Amino acid sequence: MAAPADDAKPASTSGLSGLRKAAILMIALDPESSSKIMSNLSTGEIETISMEIAKLDQEIKTDVRDGVVKEYYQTYMASKYLEQGGMEYARMLLEKSLSPEAAARILSDLEQSIQQTPFHFLKSANSADLLRFIIDEHPQTISLIMAHLSPKQSSEILAGLSPKKQIEVVKRIARMDQTTPEAIREVEKGLEERLSSIVNQDLEKAGGVENIAEVLNLVDRTTEKTILEQLEEDDPEMVEQIRRLMFVFEDLIQVNDKGIQATLKEIENDELALALKTASEELQAKIFKNMSERAAAMIRENMEFMGPTRLSDVEAAQQRIVDVVRRLEESGEVIVAGRGGDAETVV
């Protein structure tokens, strides 16, 4: 996708703070896109942006709104160029598609952002090379590094560790919450000096069960199962937290039709209607496709006449259905795309 041909940063956005721009962007986008972006933010960030949106008590001028959207688009495309081929590749494409001033501004923003990201110099490293380099490090060091890599990189590294070290690393990442910048910089400095070939005073948030759930979602099912079974002996509560995050209600869209049918046999109609209240149209269509027309009509009618419902009740119903799916997946009655099921199917 080509970057817009417009040149320099619009003057109408120059005096806006980053927070104000984020609030304007949320308003400018359609509700579905805004909600997807917000879902990737922390609770604190969502609250901060929501408060800023509330402060926008007057209509945003068209040129300001367009300027914010244009600036976001240019920065987004620049970050994609960076991922594809590094800083020089991003520089080349930006200078071809934007004015020298606009390209220089975006590149400066990218460089500052990269320098503030812990272990930024490892993002483009080959996972196999990185594994060979850190495999003999202490599990605490490995876990700190993995917590700052992409889930894909981390999953590839985790799969290459010994079973014993896998458990140690997973436990440390799952229990990791905040790490001092000094500790991060000390590990960074040592790694950067040794890996030449290939922050603010606030605490850096990394790791946690959310992080390790993303990683385990990407490893093969055998590795995932082995790690969770061994980890469960030591901390069953943590394993339950990880498993709940590895598969959420909207992931039902990835379940095969036979699995959906098996799940529906164990769910009461009232509970299903409640769970579908906040489901996407795509997921609702998948569920109804695997029911008789009469049963689907009854569920739709229940949903229509249910009236106002507490979100906590909806989420509880969804979680009970997720628990059923997880149990059926363990017994082989359900296959979830992308979780190793297809690879383990015997024809």
C-alpha positions as a printed Julia matrix, in Angstrom:
347×3 Matrix{Float64}:
   0.0     0.0    0.0
   1.54    3.29  -1.08
   1.93    6.19   1.32
  -0.13    9.26   0.56
   1.43   11.75  -1.79
   0.8    14.71   0.54
   3.96   16.38   1.63
   4.76   17.97   4.91
   3.12   17.55   8.26
  -0.07   19.65   8.25
   0.42   22.9   10.19
  -2.98   22.43  11.81
  -1.7    19.54  13.96
   1.65   21.03  14.98
   0.41   22.38  18.31
  -1.45   19.24  19.37
  -0.14   16.87  22.03
   0.17   13.17  21.28
  -2.75   12.47  23.63
  -4.99   15.0   21.87
  -4.08   13.5   18.48
  -4.94   10.01  19.75
  -8.34   11.24  20.94
  -9.06   12.95  17.61
  -8.01    9.82  15.72
 -10.42    7.68  17.76
 -13.25   10.05  16.86
 -12.25   10.26  13.18
 -12.22    6.48  12.69
 -15.34    4.34  12.5
 -16.43    2.78  15.83
 -15.28   -0.74  14.89
 -11.75    0.4   14.0
 -11.51    2.55  17.12
 -12.62   -0.33  19.35
 -10.02   -2.66  17.8
  -7.28   -0.13  18.52
  -8.5     0.46  22.08
  -8.62   -3.29  22.76
  -4.82   -3.38  22.39
  -4.27   -0.69  25.03
  -3.92   -1.06  28.78
  -6.77   -0.08  31.09
  -4.87    3.04  32.15
  -4.27    4.1   28.54
  -7.94    3.54  27.65
  -9.04    5.66  30.62
  -6.6     8.45  29.71
  -7.69    8.59  26.06
 -11.37    8.35  27.02
 -10.98   11.34  29.34
  -9.29   13.27  26.55
 -12.12   12.38  24.16
 -14.6    13.66  26.73
 -12.73   16.98  26.82
 -13.28   17.45  23.09
 -16.49   19.34  23.76
 -16.49   21.2   20.47
 -16.54   20.02  16.88
 -13.09   19.21  15.48
 -12.23   21.23  12.42
 -12.04   19.19   9.24
  -8.47   20.22   8.45
  -7.32   19.24  11.95
  -9.06   15.86  11.79
  -7.68   15.16   8.31
  -4.24   16.25   9.39
  -4.22   13.86  12.35
  -5.42   10.95  10.22
  -2.84   11.74   7.52
  -0.04   11.93  10.08
  -1.1     8.61  11.63
  -1.24    6.96   8.19
   2.23    8.19   7.24
   3.72    7.04  10.53
   1.97    3.68  10.29
   3.26    3.05   6.78
   6.75    4.1    7.84
   6.68    1.54  10.66
   5.62   -1.16   8.16
   8.53   -0.22   5.89
  10.81   -0.49   8.91
   9.53   -3.99   9.71
   9.98   -5.11   6.11
  13.52   -3.95   5.51
  14.99   -1.88   8.31
  15.67    1.82   8.68
  17.46    2.31   5.35
  14.62    0.66   3.45
  12.1     2.86   5.28
  14.21    5.93   4.52
  14.38    5.1    0.82
  10.61    4.59   0.45
   9.68    7.64   2.52
  12.0     9.92   0.58
  10.48    8.67  -2.66
   6.88    9.21  -1.59
   7.08   12.3    0.66
   8.79   15.65   0.71
  12.28   15.72   2.31
  10.83   17.59   5.33
   8.0    15.11   5.91
  10.29   12.1    5.43
  12.87   13.53   7.84
  10.2    14.22  10.48
   8.76   10.7   10.33
  12.22    9.08  10.35
  13.18   11.15  13.39
  10.02   10.01  15.21
  10.75    6.38  14.29
  14.33    6.55  15.5
  13.27    8.05  18.84
  10.6     5.39  19.25
  13.03    2.58  18.44
  15.67    3.85  20.84
  13.1     3.9   23.66
  12.09    0.27  23.05
  14.03   -2.24  25.18
  16.09   -4.74  23.16
  15.17   -2.92  19.93
  18.36   -4.24  18.31
  17.03   -7.82  18.58
  13.72   -7.22  16.74
  15.2    -8.05  13.34
  17.49  -10.84  14.54
  16.97  -14.31  13.17
  15.35  -16.45  15.89
  17.7   -19.38  15.29
  20.77  -17.13  15.63
  19.34  -15.49  18.72
  18.55  -18.87  20.27
  22.12  -20.07  19.79
  23.34  -16.87  21.37
  21.19  -16.91  24.52
  20.54  -20.63  25.03
  23.18  -20.88  27.78
  22.05  -17.72  29.58
  20.33  -17.9   32.96
  16.53  -18.46  32.66
  15.93  -15.03  34.23
  17.96  -13.35  31.48
  16.23  -15.36  28.74
  12.8   -14.54  30.16
  13.61  -10.82  30.3
  14.73  -10.87  26.67
  11.74  -12.91  25.47
   9.29  -10.63  27.27
  10.43   -7.8   24.98
  10.4    -9.75  21.71
   7.43  -10.43  19.45
   5.33  -13.5   20.37
   6.52  -15.16  17.15
  10.19  -14.7   18.0
   9.6   -15.81  21.58
   7.7   -18.93  20.53
  10.52  -19.99  18.22
  13.1   -19.48  20.96
  10.97  -21.27  23.56
  10.58  -24.31  21.32
  14.38  -24.59  21.06
  15.08  -24.6   24.81
  15.43  -27.74  26.87
  12.23  -28.93  28.62
  13.61  -27.96  32.02
  14.61  -24.48  30.88
  11.28  -24.03  29.08
   9.44  -24.4   32.38
  11.81  -22.06  34.21
  11.49  -19.4   31.51
   7.7   -19.69  31.24
   7.29  -19.35  35.01
   9.5   -16.27  35.1
   7.72  -14.54  32.19
   4.28  -15.31  33.63
   5.27  -13.93  37.04
   7.1   -10.95  35.6
   5.31   -7.65  36.05
   7.61   -4.66  36.26
  11.36   -4.48  35.78
  13.57   -1.54  36.65
  15.07    0.32  33.67
  18.49   -0.18  35.24
  18.15   -3.97  35.11
  16.94   -3.83  31.5
  19.76   -1.5   30.45
  22.36   -3.7   32.13
  21.2    -6.8   30.21
  20.78   -4.75  27.02
  24.28   -3.34  27.21
  25.86   -6.76  27.68
  23.88   -8.26  24.82
  24.46   -5.39  22.41
  28.19   -5.52  22.99
  28.29   -9.28  22.37
  25.72   -9.37  19.55
  27.2    -6.7   17.3
  27.1    -9.1   14.36
  23.63   -9.85  14.02
  14.31    4.64  29.12
  12.73    6.56  31.21
  12.81    6.35  35.04
   9.35    4.78  35.0
   9.1     1.01  35.42
   8.97   -0.98  32.18
   5.94   -3.26  31.89
   6.83   -6.6   30.33
   6.01  -10.26  30.68
   3.0   -11.48  32.63
   0.5   -14.23  31.84
  -0.8   -12.27  28.83
   2.64  -12.35  27.25
   3.26  -16.04  27.84
  -0.26  -16.91  26.61
   0.54  -15.21  23.29
   3.81  -17.12  23.07
   2.27  -20.51  23.86
  -0.47  -19.89  21.3
   2.25  -19.93  18.64
   4.3   -22.97  19.69
   3.34  -26.44  18.52
   0.66  -28.27  20.51
   3.09  -30.88  21.88
   5.39  -28.22  23.32
   2.43  -26.25  24.67
   0.88  -29.3   26.33
   4.16  -30.45  27.89
   4.93  -27.02  29.32
   1.46  -26.48  30.77
   1.27  -29.96  32.29
   4.62  -29.54  34.05
   3.83  -25.99  35.08
   0.47  -27.09  36.5
   2.21  -29.27  39.08
   3.9   -26.17  40.48
   1.26  -23.46  39.95
  -2.18  -24.67  38.78
  -3.75  -21.23  39.29
  -1.25  -19.63  36.9
  -1.89  -22.33  34.31
  -5.62  -21.68  34.51
  -5.0   -17.96  33.91
  -2.8   -18.74  30.91
  -5.29  -21.18  29.4
  -8.14  -18.69  29.72
  -6.1   -16.09  27.84
  -4.99  -18.53  25.15
  -8.54  -19.07  23.94
 -11.28  -16.47  24.23
 -14.92  -16.51  23.13
 -14.36  -14.81  19.75
 -11.84  -17.56  18.94
 -14.83  -19.85  18.42
 -14.69  -18.57  14.84
 -11.6   -20.81  14.45
 -13.37  -23.97  15.63
 -14.37  -26.46  12.93
 -18.09  -27.0   12.27
 -18.07  -30.44  13.85
 -16.55  -28.93  16.99
 -19.18  -26.17  17.08
 -21.91  -28.79  16.86
 -20.34  -30.83  19.66
 -20.1   -27.72  21.83
 -23.71  -26.68  21.21
 -24.92  -30.05  22.51
 -23.6   -29.09  25.94
 -24.91  -25.51  26.06
 -28.38  -24.43  27.15
 -30.22  -22.12  24.74
 -30.61  -19.36  27.34
 -26.89  -19.37  28.09
 -26.0   -19.35  24.39
 -28.33  -16.41  23.71
 -26.72  -14.5   26.59
 -23.19  -15.26  25.37
 -23.99  -14.12  21.82
 -25.22  -10.69  22.95
 -21.83   -9.09  22.3
 -20.52  -11.55  19.69
 -19.51  -10.34  16.24
 -21.92  -10.89  13.35
 -19.39  -13.28  11.83
 -19.33  -15.48  14.93
 -23.11  -15.39  15.28
 -23.44  -16.51  11.65
 -21.05  -19.41  12.27
 -22.99  -20.53  15.34
 -26.39  -20.29  13.63
 -25.07  -22.14  10.57
 -24.42  -25.16  12.77
 -27.94  -25.19  14.25
 -31.32  -26.07  12.84
 -33.31  -23.12  11.47
 -35.83  -23.53  14.28
 -33.19  -23.53  17.01
 -31.43  -20.52  15.46
 -34.72  -18.63  15.31
 -35.34  -19.35  19.0
 -31.89  -18.06  19.98
 -32.39  -14.89  17.92
 -35.76  -14.35  19.56
 -34.27  -14.84  23.02
 -31.55  -12.3   22.23
 -34.08   -9.79  20.9
 -36.37   -9.91  23.92
 -33.67  -10.36  26.56
 -33.51   -6.65  27.35
 -30.61   -4.87  29.09
 -28.04   -7.33  30.41
 -25.02   -6.88  32.66
 -21.76   -7.25  30.76
 -20.37   -9.4   33.57
 -23.2   -11.92  33.04
 -22.5   -12.03  29.3
 -18.78  -12.57  29.9
 -19.48  -15.3   32.47
 -21.68  -17.16  29.96
 -19.0   -16.78  27.29
 -16.35  -18.14  29.66
 -18.46  -21.22  30.46
 -18.73  -21.96  26.74
 -14.98  -21.42  26.31
 -14.37  -23.92  29.14
 -16.49  -26.48  27.27
 -14.52  -25.91  24.06
 -11.2   -26.27  25.87
 -12.33  -29.55  27.42
 -13.53  -30.88  24.07
 -10.29  -29.79  22.41
  -8.3   -31.74  24.99
 -10.36  -34.85  24.23
  -9.9   -34.39  20.47
 -13.57  -33.64  19.73
 -12.83  -30.06  18.7
 -10.21  -28.72  16.29
  -9.17  -25.07  16.55
  -7.45  -23.66  13.48
  -3.97  -22.3   14.2
  -3.52  -24.32  17.41
  -1.91  -27.39  15.92
  -5.15  -29.29  15.43
  -4.92  -29.55  11.66
  -1.4   -30.9   11.85
  -2.48  -33.63  14.24
  -5.48  -34.76  12.22
  -5.2   -38.25  10.71
  -7.09  -38.73   7.44
